[in-house]
Amino acid sequence: MDKTENPLEERSILSDLHDAVDSVFLALENHDDWGLSGKRPDQYLSDLVADAAIHESLKPLGYGILSEESEILAAESEVFPTVVVDPLDGSTNASRGLPWFATSLCAVDGEGPWVAVVADLVSGTRYDAVRGWGARRDGEEIKRDSCPALNESIVAVSGLPEKDLGWEQFRNLGSAALALCSIADGQLDAFVDCTPDAHGVWDYLGGLLICQEAGGVVYEVKGRELCVLNREERRTPVAAAGKELGDELLAKRQTFQVDN
């Protein structure tokens, strides 16, 4: 992706999303209470700190915000896209000191996911993508030019699979956003959500765009739209580095736990 060739609007949005990620790093730098917030069983104080930092960065600029941790903020006008936000994806990992958690941001326009930034909050690695312009890791283009067969693949899962789907190995890592980005850069080959309707749009949308722009595929187990700007709806994503692997995993995943 050559930022000098992007339309100004896209460059501006990408820059604003990176600035919002900067604010999260700054807010968490001296944060020392990684315990529960007491407001919701699965919400941590760190979630709220990161969410507040993103709002402080994006709200004055006019963006709409759909965050896991707060009420929907309408955009100032139709000129501004809504940014789907997971302030701290993998916050349970963060609370236990497990080094796999991220911030995920994805600006959405009328055509769907448009501009995305996902930042590994442990290593500092940043992934970004603009629809139609490719994906990058720390400013360098990433592309999946090849994809292994299922029996040679390393697959990330969320939840427990009911059975072996035929992969070489699987991992349950705790952040869908990072799993999807890890498919984009070749660390993983696929991702399978093994729990029906467990993920909100904030969990996967940024990683989805990055994965797709790097040449991967992302499906929904029941064939539903994945880009839904609704806090209540949940989805079951499956992703892979290539179509053949993705189609095979989707078919195998559809044999179990399709309905709640």
Sequence and secondary structure as in RCSB ss.txt:
>XXXX:A:sequence
MDKTENPLEERSILSDLHDAVDSVFLALENHDDWGLSGKRPDQYLSDLVADAAIHESLKPLGYGILSEESEILAA
ESEVFPTVVVDPLDGSTNASRGLPWFATSLCAVDGEGPWVAVVADLVSGTRYDAVRGWGARRDGEEIKRDSCPAL
NESIVAVSGLPEKDLGWEQFRNLGSAALALCSIADGQLDAFVDCTPDAHGVWDYLGGLLICQEAGGVVYEVKGRE
LCVLNREERRTPVAAAGKELGDELLAKRQTFQVDN
>XXXX:A:secstr
  TTTS HHHHHHHHHHHHHHHHHHHHHHT    SB SSSTT BHHHHHHHHHHHHHHGGGT EEEETTS  B  
SSTTS EEEEEEEETHHHHHHT S  EEEEEEEETTEEEEEEEEETTT  EEEEETTTEEEETTEEE       G
GG EEEEES  SS  S SEEE  S HHHHHHHHHTTS SEEEE STT B HHHHHHHHHHHHHTT EEEETT   
S    SS  B EEEESSHHHHHHHHHHHTTS    
